[in-house]
Structures are given as C-alpha cells and as structure tokens.
Amino acid sequence: MDFTFSEEQQAAAEAARGVFADVAPDAVPSPAMTTGAVADGFDRALWARLADADLLSLLSAEEYGGAGLDAVALCLVLRESAKVLARVPLLENSAAMAAVQAYGGPELRSELLERAGRGEVVLTVASSGSTGHDPAELAVTARQEEGEGADWILDGVQTAVPWAYDADYIVVPAHTAADRTVLALVPRVHDGVAPAEQFSTSGERLGELRLESARIAARDVIDVEGAWEWLRDLLTTGTCALALGLGERVLRMSSEYTSKREQFGFPVATFQAVAVQAADRYIDLRAMEVTLWQAAWRIASGARGTLPVAGDVAVAKIWASEGVRRVVQTAQHLHGGFGADVDYPLHRYHAWAKHLELSLGPAAAHEEALGDLLAAHPLG
C-alpha cells in the first residue's frame, strides 16, 4: 500500500509553508497580559495571502474556482498554520464551504462558494452547543413555517463561536420537532441575532450567539440527513491537524532550547531524564499523526470500515487532546522558568494547546463516544 501524499496534496502543503513562512506567533499582545481580546479581529493581511495562494478554495470544485482537493490536503495546510499560531478562520471557513458544496442547494453554492474562496465572504461554525459539553445540534431549535419553501425560525444559544464577530455567516446546527438536524447559514448582522463577547484561553474573541425568532430563508438552510455529522467530523479532524502542527513546533522549540542550555558543563539535552521525556513526546506526536491521517483519509475517501468514520475521528481527537497537552506540559518543564516568560512564545503555544484540547470535546467525551460506537458495532 502507498501511504505517501499525492503531488497535489504536497503542493498544497508547500504553498502553505510559503504563505506562513513570515508569520510571527507573537504578532499580537500576549494573552497572559491582556484582559480582553488580543486583537479586534483576525489577520486580514494573512487571509488575503491565503486567498491569493488559492488555499481558501482548496476543497471547492473547479466549477467554483477551487482546487477540488480533499480533507487530507486541508489537514496538511492546517498543520502548517498551527506551527506559527496563524490567526485566521481557515478551518471553520473551509469546513463550512465543504458542507455547503456537499449538501447545499445550487443557489446557495453559487452564491457563496466562489466569493468565500476569494476571501470576500468569511464563514464560521457554531459547534460548541449552549455549554460546550452538550451536543451542539440540541442548543438551537428550528421550525419551518407552513408552505413550500417557507422560512425557518431559529431560537436558542450557541456558546464559544469562533470568529463570531468577523464572519459574514455562521453555520448553526439546529434540531427540529421531527428530531432532525438542519444547518442554517445565519448572517452575523440579522434580526433576532445577538452576539455577546467571550474570550478563549488563547486570547481570541469568541461569541455567544443568541437567536430569538431569527428568520432564515429556506435556501440558506441545509436540510439533508448526515450533513451536520459530516461537518462535525471534518471540524474535529481539522482540530487534530492543528494540534499536531502546534505540538511539532513545541517539541522542536524544546529540542533547540535543551541543546543550547547547559548544566554542569553539558547541554541538558544529553541528560537521560530529558532525553526520555522528549522521546515520549515524540511518540505522542507520531500517534497523533497516524490517527489524524486515518480519520482524514476516511472522510476524504468515504471508505467503509469496521466502525463508522466517527470512530476514527474519536480516536484521533483522543490522541490529539491528550498528546498536545502532554507535549506543552513537558515543554514547560524542560524550559523551566523561561517557558513562562511573556517575551518568549512558548506560553502562547500552551494557551492555544489548551483551547485545542477542549475544542469539539476533550478526550473523555470522545472516549465515551467511542465506547458507544463499539457497543453498537461489536468488533468481530
């Protein structure tokens, strides 16, 4: 079997490395020294460069101006973005575009995809539910008025919506009285839509999205079975790619520091206790990597497995959550007090790692989901 990436996937990763090459992880104030958000919005200049490099339209079909690539290519790009803590809604925008392309109607696709691929329209996704622990699709109710093509009415609250103050549209999962889940594209500025400021551990501004009888046109609502589950799996897998890229950069920082820092006349990297800890974290990263590509490949190929694709996604997120936490904790330990210095970027990576660890569910939540899947689909 050939596990190498395709030429197109490698080209996407190479383009991403070029775009992110001059991005500084400490370009905004430290979250440790800021009471509110570290910046009013995301990095628009970087967003424009991503659009120019055709990295915003990576998953879009050629008819919408895209490259027609897959989840594996997206994860390769996200991995590079996390190494520099790129402050852009690349994951949310790309995943939302992919869901619109896969499940949206022709009018919605033609209205949004090309513009979003050029960076003119920004999409995000409300995926945390009302508390961050409950299923996101249960936080908002949706009911359609009578008549063919009638509007939908949304009520409820979604918490911790990323880039809520920057996006033009927020994809909101909502449940109906018939126990179905729909995806509504809610304009950021709209009657019945009210955001409230929240802040992540990374210092980014989030939004609590309050919907009170918000009226959404039928063409902007995706009422297709499985659309939300597919979008959630893609978002979760993308989060694993971000955790992997961040972890790889942090382990490299630890290696560089311990190779230069001396005690008793020797670099601390030569001490057995230090080498063993670094080796353990390397093993964590390789496990994070292999489970990530398994999940991304299942999403991209649609291949059948012993468990549904959600099982592979859960395994990847378990490793990503636990692994990235261990990597940054070990890095802090090996750096000593220097790791807490606000003039050194390690503390920023630690803050971002904590956010990624909990995004779309911590390891415990995915272990529970994996247990339910194993009970429903016994192996052998």
ChimeraX attribute file (.defattr): number of C-alpha atoms within 10 A of each C-alpha:
attribute: neighborCount
match mode: 1-to-1
recipient: residues
	/A:1	3
	/A:2	5
	/A:3	6
	/A:4	8
	/A:5	12
	/A:6	12
	/A:7	9
	/A:8	14
	/A:9	21
	/A:10	15
	/A:11	15
	/A:12	23
	/A:13	22
	/A:14	14
	/A:15	18
	/A:16	22
	/A:17	17
	/A:18	13
	/A:19	19
	/A:20	20
	/A:21	13
	/A:22	10
	/A:23	16
	/A:24	13
	/A:25	18
	/A:26	15
	/A:27	13
	/A:28	13
	/A:29	14
	/A:30	21
	/A:31	22
	/A:32	15
	/A:33	10
	/A:34	11
	/A:35	10
	/A:36	15
	/A:37	21
	/A:38	20
	/A:39	16
	/A:40	11
	/A:41	16
	/A:42	19
	/A:43	15
	/A:44	12
	/A:45	10
	/A:46	17
	/A:47	23
	/A:48	15
	/A:49	16
	/A:50	22
	/A:51	18
	/A:52	14
	/A:53	17
	/A:54	19
	/A:55	26
	/A:56	28
	/A:57	29
	/A:58	26
	/A:59	24
	/A:60	24
	/A:61	16
	/A:62	13
	/A:63	11
	/A:64	19
	/A:65	17
	/A:66	19
	/A:67	18
	/A:68	15
	/A:69	18
	/A:70	19
	/A:71	25
	/A:72	26
	/A:73	25
	/A:74	27
	/A:75	27
	/A:76	24
	/A:77	29
	/A:78	25
	/A:79	26
	/A:80	27
	/A:81	26
	/A:82	25
	/A:83	24
	/A:84	20
	/A:85	22
	/A:86	20
	/A:87	21
	/A:88	18
	/A:89	20
	/A:90	22
	/A:91	26
	/A:92	26
	/A:93	25
	/A:94	28
	/A:95	24
	/A:96	26
	/A:97	28
	/A:98	24
	/A:99	20
	/A:100	26
	/A:101	20
	/A:102	15
	/A:103	19
	/A:104	21
	/A:105	16
	/A:106	11
	/A:107	10
	/A:108	17
	/A:109	20
	/A:110	15
	/A:111	10
	/A:112	19
	/A:113	25
	/A:114	22
	/A:115	15
	/A:116	22
	/A:117	26
	/A:118	21
	/A:119	22
	/A:120	13
	/A:121	16
	/A:122	25
	/A:123	28
	/A:124	28
	/A:125	28
	/A:126	24
	/A:127	28
	/A:128	22
	/A:129	26
	/A:130	22
	/A:131	13
	/A:132	16
	/A:133	14
	/A:134	12
	/A:135	15
	/A:136	24
	/A:137	24
	/A:138	18
	/A:139	21
	/A:140	22
	/A:141	22
	/A:142	25
	/A:143	18
	/A:144	18
	/A:145	13
	/A:146	9
	/A:147	7
	/A:148	8
	/A:149	11
	/A:150	13
	/A:151	19
	/A:152	21
	/A:153	20
	/A:154	26
	/A:155	18
	/A:156	18
	/A:157	23
	/A:158	26
	/A:159	23
	/A:160	24
	/A:161	25
	/A:162	24
	/A:163	25
	/A:164	25
	/A:165	21
	/A:166	19
	/A:167	21
	/A:168	18
	/A:169	22
	/A:170	27
	/A:171	27
	/A:172	27
	/A:173	30
	/A:174	25
	/A:175	19
	/A:176	16
	/A:177	10
	/A:178	7
	/A:179	10
	/A:180	14
	/A:181	25
	/A:182	24
	/A:183	26
	/A:184	25
	/A:185	25
	/A:186	24
	/A:187	17
	/A:188	18
	/A:189	13
	/A:190	12
	/A:191	13
	/A:192	14
	/A:193	19
	/A:194	16
	/A:195	19
	/A:196	13
	/A:197	16
	/A:198	18
	/A:199	19
	/A:200	18
	/A:201	17
	/A:202	22
	/A:203	24
	/A:204	21
	/A:205	24
	/A:206	21
	/A:207	22
	/A:208	22
	/A:209	24
	/A:210	20
	/A:211	22
	/A:212	16
	/A:213	17
	/A:214	20
	/A:215	21
	/A:216	21
	/A:217	15
	/A:218	19
	/A:219	19
	/A:220	21
	/A:221	23
	/A:222	22
	/A:223	18
	/A:224	14
	/A:225	12
	/A:226	13
	/A:227	19
	/A:228	24
	/A:229	14
	/A:230	19
	/A:231	23
	/A:232	22
	/A:233	22
	/A:234	28
	/A:235	22
	/A:236	27
	/A:237	32
	/A:238	30
	/A:239	27
	/A:240	33
	/A:241	31
	/A:242	27
	/A:243	32
	/A:244	31
	/A:245	24
	/A:246	27
	/A:247	31
	/A:248	21
	/A:249	20
	/A:250	23
	/A:251	20
	/A:252	14
	/A:253	16
	/A:254	23
	/A:255	19
	/A:256	12
	/A:257	18
	/A:258	22
	/A:259	14
	/A:260	12
	/A:261	13
	/A:262	13
	/A:263	11
	/A:264	6
	/A:265	7
	/A:266	12
	/A:267	14
	/A:268	20
	/A:269	22
	/A:270	12
	/A:271	12
	/A:272	10
	/A:273	10
	/A:274	16
	/A:275	15
	/A:276	12
	/A:277	16
	/A:278	22
	/A:279	12
	/A:280	13
	/A:281	23
	/A:282	18
	/A:283	12
	/A:284	20
	/A:285	23
	/A:286	15
	/A:287	16
	/A:288	26
	/A:289	19
	/A:290	13
	/A:291	22
	/A:292	30
	/A:293	22
	/A:294	18
	/A:295	27
	/A:296	29
	/A:297	18
	/A:298	20
	/A:299	22
	/A:300	15
	/A:301	11
	/A:302	10
	/A:303	10
	/A:304	10
	/A:305	10
	/A:306	12
	/A:307	15
	/A:308	14
	/A:309	20
	/A:310	23
	/A:311	22
	/A:312	25
	/A:313	28
	/A:314	27
	/A:315	20
	/A:316	28
	/A:317	35
	/A:318	23
	/A:319	26
	/A:320	33
	/A:321	27
	/A:322	17
	/A:323	26
	/A:324	31
	/A:325	19
	/A:326	19
	/A:327	27
	/A:328	26
	/A:329	16
	/A:330	20
	/A:331	27
	/A:332	19
	/A:333	15
	/A:334	20
	/A:335	19
	/A:336	11
	/A:337	9
	/A:338	16
	/A:339	21
	/A:340	16
	/A:341	12
	/A:342	16
	/A:343	12
	/A:344	13
	/A:345	19
	/A:346	23
	/A:347	22
	/A:348	23
	/A:349	22
	/A:350	25
	/A:351	18
	/A:352	23
	/A:353	29
	/A:354	19
	/A:355	18
	/A:356	25
	/A:357	23
	/A:358	18
	/A:359	20
	/A:360	24
	/A:361	22
	/A:362	19
	/A:363	21
	/A:364	14
	/A:365	16
	/A:366	22
	/A:367	17
	/A:368	12
	/A:369	16
	/A:370	20
	/A:371	14
	/A:372	12
	/A:373	16
	/A:374	15
	/A:375	10
	/A:376	10
	/A:377	12
	/A:378	9
	/A:379	8
	/A:380	4
